[in-house]
Amino acid sequence: MDKVVATALEAVADVGDGASLAVGGFGLSGVPDVLIDALYRRGVGALSVVSNNCGAMEAGLAVLLAAGRIARVTGSYIGANREFARQYLAGELELELIPQGTLAERLRAGGAGVPAFYTPAGVGTQVAEGGLPWRYDGRGGVAVASPPKEVREFDGVEHVLEHGIRTDFALVRAARGDRHGNLVFAKSARNFNPLAAMAGRVTVAEVEELVEPGGIDPDAVHLPGIFVQRVVALTPEQAADKRIERRTVSG
């Protein structure tokens, strides 16, 4: 039952080239930076990543992106990541853009064993009708476009069929975790982390504070250990290393 692994490198040692990853975080909040850095140091490439965005301010997944290690992204937000936009428009990677809520539910559904579901989000757009550029050819043309999706009507409202997501691995970051893998996330850092963890067949969690079993009130657990296979305890320096994307000061 003790799922603690000594180092981040050891925790991701079996992530190979071409693996699919669900990665928690939103912007710079709740991003498993230490595990991502371990993947970078291992030289793993051709990764298929499922995450809200692909890093920000040259941190998080942007480290792998800049090194050319990511082949495909399923996400909902490019944002101000210029390298992400450049690689996409140049045809260097494939991108499946989907509505943010749909992404969250596809991850949750995959983890819950639900193969597919219907949602009104995207009906009447290229999300449902197809034609979204997944990959450009580098000359301004579209090399691969999204296919049309099934649409059905329920109670007079059209819904589009979306499939649950399962990945080979998931990388997440939690504020607290115990040796059994039970996790607690801090405020907005909770974001996509529980959902990404559910979607991974092998889920690795880096935790800012490691406690013994029983050290977390069962009612306070955000993600039960059944979804987590490996736990890496961060050093105090790693736990305190938290960037701020935009600092707002009020007078």
N, C-alpha and C positions, 0 to 999 in steps of 0.2 A: 504493500500500500504506500510505501514511501516513494514518492515520485520525484524527489529532488535530484537534480543532476549537477555535478560539480561546476561545470563551466558552460558558457553559451556555445562555445565551439563544439563541445561534446553533445549538447542538446540538439544541434542541427547537423550533426555529422552524417546522417543518412539522407539529407536533402540533396538530391542529385540534379544534374542538368535536365531541363525540361519539366521539372516538377511544377505542380500547381499549388499556389499559396493563397490562403485567405489571411489578410493582414488587418488588424485593428488600428484604430486611430482616426482622427479627423483634423486635418491641418497638422499642427504640431502637438495636439492634445492626445495623450494616451497611445503614443506610437511606440512600438517595441524596438527602440533604436539599437539596443545592445544585441539583440538577436539578428537584426538586419545587418549590423556591422559584422557579426560572426559569419553570416552568409557571404558578405563581401570579401572577407579575409580568406574564405575557403575557395573563392574563385568560381562559385556556382553560376551558371548562365542559362539562357534560353528559358527563363522562368515565365509562367503564366500567373499573373497576380490578380486577385480579386480584392479591391480596396476602394473606399470612397474616393480617394485621390492618390496621386503617385508621388507623395512627398512635397515638402515646401521648404523654402529657404535653404536648399541644398542639404536638407536633413531627411531622415527617414528613408522611404523608398527612393528618394531622389539620388541617394548614394549609389544604389544598384542601377538606376536609370542612366545616370551619367556615365557609368562604366559599360553601358551596352549589354547589361545582363538580363534585361526584361524583353521578352518577345511579344507578350500579349497582356493587355490590361482590361479587366472588366470593372468599370467604375461609373461614377456619376458626376465627376467634377475635375476639370483640368486646372481651373483657377489661374493663378499668376505664374505657374510653372512653365517657363518659356522653353526649357529643354524638352519637356513632355510634349508641348505643342509642336516643337520643331521636328522631333522624331516621328510624331504622328503624321504631320503633313508631308514629310519627306518619304513616307512609306517604310520607315525603319522598324516600326512596331504596329501591331494590330490593336485597335481600341473598340470595345463594345460599350458605348455610352447608354445608360439606362436611368430612369428616374430614381432619385435617391431613396424614396420609400420602397420602391420595388426592389432595389438592391438589398435593403435591409430585410425585407420579407423573403427574398430568394435565399439569403443566407440562413435565416431562421428556419424556413421550410426544409431546406436540405438537412439541417441538423436535427430536425424533428421527424425526419423520415417521410415528409410530404413531397411527393415527386413533382407536383405542379399545382397551380392555383390560378384563379381568375381575378383580375383587378381592372377597375375603370381607368387607371392611370395609363396614359399613352394612346387611348382610343382616338382614332381620327388623325393620328400623326404617323410619321415614319417609324416610330417605335412599334406600332402595330402593322402598318402597311408595308414595311420593308423599305430598303433603299438608303438607309443610313450608311455612310462610309465607314467600314470597319478597317480597311487598309487602302491607303492611296498608293499610286504607282510611282510617286516621286516626280511626275511631270504634270501634276495638276488633275490627273484623271483618277477614277476610282477603280482599284484592282479587285477589292472584295466588298460587297455590300450586304447589309443585313437582310435576311429572308423575311417574308411576311409571316405573321403569327395568326393563329386561330382566334377568331372573335365570336363570342356568343352573347346572346341577350338574356339577362336575368332581371325579372320584375321591370321590364321595359327599359333597362339600361344596358348598353353594350359593355362587355368586358373582354379584355385580352388575356390569353393564356400565357403564363410565365412559368418557367421551370425552376425548381429548387436547385441550389448550388451545393456541390460537395467538392472538396479539394483534397489533395494528398496530405497537405500540412496546413496548420494555422499558427500564426505568430501573434501573441497578444501581450499587453502590459496591464498589470493590476497593481493597486496600491498595497493590498495585503493578500497573502495566500498562505495556506497551510500545506503540510507535507502530503496531504491526500489530494491536493489540487483544487480545493474550494477557494474561490476568489471573491474579492471585494474591490470594486472600482471606485475611484474618487470623482464625484461630481461629473463634470462634462467629459472627463477622460473615460467615462463608461462607454459613450458613443457606440461605435460598431464593434467594440471588443467582445462582448458576450456572444453576439451573432456570428462573428468570425470564428470564435472558438468552437461554437456548435457545428460549424460547417466542415471543420478539418477532421480528417480521419486520424491524424496524429496532431494533437494540439500542444504547443509549447508556450508556457507562460513565464515571462520575466516579472518578478514581484519586487516591489520596493521594500516590503517588510515581510519576512518569513516568520510564521508563528507555528507552534506545535498544534497537532490536532486537538480540537476543543477550545482553541484560542480565539475562534470566531464564533459568535452567537449564530446558531443555525438560521435564525430569522434574519440575520444580516447578510447572509450569503447571496451574492448576485448571480454567481454561476457555480453550480455544483461540480465537484471533482470528477464526476462520471464523464464529463466532456474534456478533461485535461489529462494528458499522458505524461508530461514532463514539466517540472518547475525549476526555474533558475533564480536563485536569490541574488539581487543586485548588491553591489557595495554601496556604502553611504554616498560616495562620490557619484556613482552612476545614478542612484535614486534621486539625487539633488539636481542633476543636470537636466533642467527643463527650460527650453527656449520659449520666448514669447513672440508670436508672429506679428502682432500689432499692439503696441503699447498706447493706451489712451489715458490722457491726463486731463482731469477737470479742475477748473479753478475755483 
